[in-house]
């Protein structure tokens, strides 16, 4: 029988091994202050990209090693080094802060839609849906719909569709609390701050009684009525 070719004992590398040192540095803008070597920079960058697989990051950073098992042991020692831990923590904190800002803005934007939507964007005067398919609504508007039910009308002997929408009053209260929470923590995104001021004024107007609103409207310049 012909001899079977020997399988390579070299540990397998992934596409991340092709990452250049320039690309790795771009992924870790604070590498200079952290005192990382080029190989350490690549290790940390690949570790963050590949889903926190230290063994594979060690292999893809092209550290000399005899086997995957050895790479696993050596990568465990490497990742425990203070400067490596600091680099990973520094990057994750920056990433999570950016993600939190994006999430805060998304939450505020959605609550704005839920708090101030016009019911007639969804329902006709006779109570039937004002849209034919979900594509007629924006994604934000679709999230204002809790559900669509079919109810039997005993008088018309027909089934009619009933749309249940989110409670605008509750959404306004939640929006008010959320904006106050972000403002108090100094976390309100810059592009939301201006809108938040408008939100506050709008929420205040929503709380006014009809008499108070008429009083405000009547207070024109120089006491005009």
C-alpha positions as CSV (number, residue, x, y, z in Angstrom):
1,X,0.0,0.0,0.0
2,X,1.3,3.5,-0.8
3,X,2.3,5.5,2.2
4,X,-0.2,8.1,3.4
5,X,1.2,11.6,3.3
6,X,1.9,12.8,6.8
7,X,-0.5,15.3,8.2
8,X,1.0,18.6,9.2
9,X,1.5,19.0,12.9
10,X,1.6,22.8,12.6
11,X,-1.4,24.5,14.3
12,X,-4.0,25.8,11.9
13,X,-4.3,29.5,11.5
14,X,-7.3,31.5,10.3
15,X,-7.8,34.5,8.0
16,X,-7.0,36.8,10.9
17,X,-3.4,35.8,10.7
18,X,-3.3,38.1,7.6
19,X,-4.0,41.2,9.6
20,X,-1.2,43.6,9.2
21,X,0.5,45.5,12.1
22,X,-1.0,48.7,10.7
23,X,-4.5,47.3,10.8
24,X,-3.9,46.0,14.3
25,X,-2.7,49.4,15.5
26,X,-5.8,51.1,14.0
27,X,-7.9,48.7,16.1
28,X,-6.0,49.7,19.2
29,X,-5.4,53.5,19.1
30,X,-3.9,53.5,22.6
31,X,-1.2,50.9,21.9
32,X,1.7,53.4,22.3
33,X,0.7,54.4,25.8
34,X,0.3,50.8,26.8
35,X,3.8,49.8,25.7
36,X,2.8,46.8,23.6
37,X,5.2,45.1,21.1
38,X,4.0,44.6,17.5
39,X,3.2,40.9,18.2
40,X,1.3,41.8,21.4
41,X,-0.7,44.4,19.5
42,X,-1.6,41.8,16.9
43,X,-2.5,39.3,19.6
44,X,-4.9,41.8,21.4
45,X,-6.5,43.0,18.1
46,X,-7.1,39.5,16.9
47,X,-8.4,38.4,20.3
48,X,-11.0,41.2,20.2
49,X,-12.0,40.4,16.7
50,X,-12.3,36.6,16.8
51,X,-14.7,36.5,19.8
52,X,-12.1,36.3,22.6
53,X,-10.4,33.0,21.5
54,X,-7.0,33.5,23.1
55,X,-5.5,30.3,21.7
56,X,-6.4,31.1,18.1
57,X,-5.3,34.7,18.6
58,X,-1.9,33.4,19.8
59,X,-1.6,31.3,16.7
60,X,-2.8,34.0,14.3
61,X,-0.4,36.5,15.8
62,X,2.3,34.0,14.8
63,X,3.9,33.4,18.1
64,X,6.3,30.4,17.9
65,X,4.6,27.3,19.3
66,X,4.8,23.5,18.8
67,X,1.1,22.7,19.0
68,X,-2.4,24.0,19.7
69,X,-2.3,22.7,23.2
70,X,1.0,24.5,23.9
71,X,-0.5,27.7,22.3
72,X,-3.4,27.4,24.7
73,X,-1.2,27.3,27.7
74,X,1.1,30.1,26.5
75,X,-1.9,32.3,25.5
76,X,-3.3,31.9,29.0
77,X,0.0,33.2,30.5
78,X,0.1,36.1,27.9
79,X,-3.5,37.3,28.5
80,X,-2.8,37.5,32.3
81,X,0.1,40.0,31.8
82,X,-1.0,43.4,33.2
83,X,-0.4,45.4,30.0
84,X,-2.3,42.9,27.9
85,X,-5.2,43.0,30.4
86,X,-5.1,46.8,30.5
87,X,-5.2,46.9,26.6
88,X,-8.2,44.6,26.4
89,X,-10.0,46.5,29.2
90,X,-9.3,49.9,27.7
91,X,-10.7,48.8,24.3
92,X,-13.8,47.1,25.8
93,X,-14.6,50.2,28.0
94,X,-14.4,52.5,24.9
95,X,-16.5,50.0,22.9
96,X,-19.2,49.7,25.6
97,X,-19.3,53.5,26.1
98,X,-19.9,54.0,22.3
99,X,-22.5,51.2,22.3
100,X,-24.3,52.7,25.3
101,X,-24.5,56.1,23.6
102,X,-26.0,54.5,20.5
103,X,-28.4,52.5,22.6
104,X,-29.5,55.6,24.6
105,X,-30.2,57.5,21.4
106,X,-32.2,54.6,20.0
107,X,-34.2,54.2,23.2
108,X,-35.0,58.0,23.2
109,X,-35.9,58.0,19.5
110,X,-38.3,55.0,20.0
111,X,-39.9,56.5,23.1
112,X,-40.4,59.8,21.2
113,X,-42.4,57.9,18.6
114,X,-44.4,55.9,21.1
115,X,-45.1,59.1,23.2
116,X,-46.3,61.4,20.5
117,X,-47.7,59.2,17.6
118,X,-50.9,60.2,15.9
119,X,-53.5,57.4,16.3
120,X,-54.9,58.2,12.9
121,X,-51.6,57.2,11.3
122,X,-52.8,53.6,12.2
123,X,-56.6,53.8,12.5
124,X,-59.2,55.3,10.2
125,X,-62.2,57.2,11.7
126,X,-64.4,54.1,11.4
127,X,-61.8,52.1,13.4
128,X,-60.4,50.1,10.5
129,X,-56.7,49.9,9.9
130,X,-55.3,52.9,8.0
131,X,-52.7,50.7,6.3
132,X,-52.8,47.7,4.1
133,X,-49.5,46.0,4.9
134,X,-46.7,46.5,7.4
135,X,-44.5,48.0,4.8
136,X,-46.8,51.1,4.8
137,X,-45.4,51.9,8.3
138,X,-41.9,52.8,9.4
139,X,-40.1,50.3,11.7
140,X,-40.6,52.7,14.6
141,X,-44.3,53.0,13.9
142,X,-44.6,49.2,13.7
143,X,-43.2,49.0,17.2
144,X,-46.1,51.1,18.4
145,X,-48.5,48.3,17.6
146,X,-49.0,45.8,20.4
147,X,-51.2,43.6,18.4
148,X,-54.0,43.2,15.8
149,X,-57.0,41.1,16.7
150,X,-60.1,40.0,14.9
151,X,-63.4,40.6,16.8
152,X,-66.8,39.5,15.8
153,X,-69.4,42.3,15.6
154,X,-72.8,40.9,16.6
155,X,-74.6,43.8,14.8
156,X,-72.9,43.6,11.5
157,X,-72.4,39.8,11.7
158,X,-68.8,40.4,10.5
159,X,-65.3,40.1,11.9
160,X,-63.4,43.3,12.1
161,X,-59.7,44.0,12.8
162,X,-58.9,45.8,16.0
163,X,-55.5,47.4,16.4
164,X,-54.1,47.8,19.9
165,X,-51.5,50.5,20.3
166,X,-49.0,51.3,23.0
167,X,-50.2,53.6,25.8
168,X,-49.0,57.1,25.0
169,X,-49.4,58.3,28.5
170,X,-47.1,55.5,29.9
171,X,-44.6,56.1,27.0
172,X,-44.5,59.9,27.9
173,X,-43.8,59.1,31.6
174,X,-41.1,56.6,30.7
175,X,-39.6,59.0,28.2
176,X,-39.5,61.8,30.9
177,X,-37.9,59.4,33.4
178,X,-35.3,58.2,30.9
179,X,-34.3,61.7,29.8
180,X,-34.0,62.8,33.4
181,X,-31.9,59.8,34.2
182,X,-29.5,60.4,31.3
183,X,-29.3,64.1,32.0
184,X,-28.6,63.5,35.7
185,X,-25.8,61.0,34.9
186,X,-24.3,63.3,32.3
187,X,-24.8,60.6,29.7
188,X,-27.2,62.4,27.3
189,X,-25.8,62.1,23.8
190,X,-25.0,65.5,22.2
191,X,-27.3,64.9,19.2
192,X,-30.2,64.2,21.7
193,X,-29.7,67.1,24.1
194,X,-31.4,69.6,21.8
195,X,-34.2,67.2,21.1
196,X,-34.5,66.5,24.8
197,X,-35.2,70.2,25.5
198,X,-38.1,70.0,23.0
199,X,-39.2,66.8,24.6
200,X,-39.3,68.4,28.1
201,X,-41.4,71.3,26.8
202,X,-43.7,69.0,24.9
203,X,-44.2,66.8,28.0
204,X,-45.0,69.9,30.1
205,X,-47.6,71.0,27.6
206,X,-49.1,67.5,27.6
207,X,-49.7,67.8,31.3
208,X,-51.4,71.2,31.1
209,X,-55.2,71.3,31.4
210,X,-57.3,72.9,28.6
211,X,-57.8,76.0,30.8
212,X,-54.0,76.4,31.4
213,X,-53.3,75.9,27.7
214,X,-55.8,78.6,26.7
215,X,-54.2,80.9,29.3
216,X,-50.8,80.3,27.7
217,X,-52.2,80.9,24.2
218,X,-53.8,84.1,25.3
219,X,-50.5,85.5,26.7
220,X,-49.3,87.2,23.5
221,X,-46.7,90.0,23.3
222,X,-47.7,93.2,25.1
223,X,-50.7,91.5,26.7
224,X,-52.4,90.8,23.4
225,X,-55.5,88.6,23.5
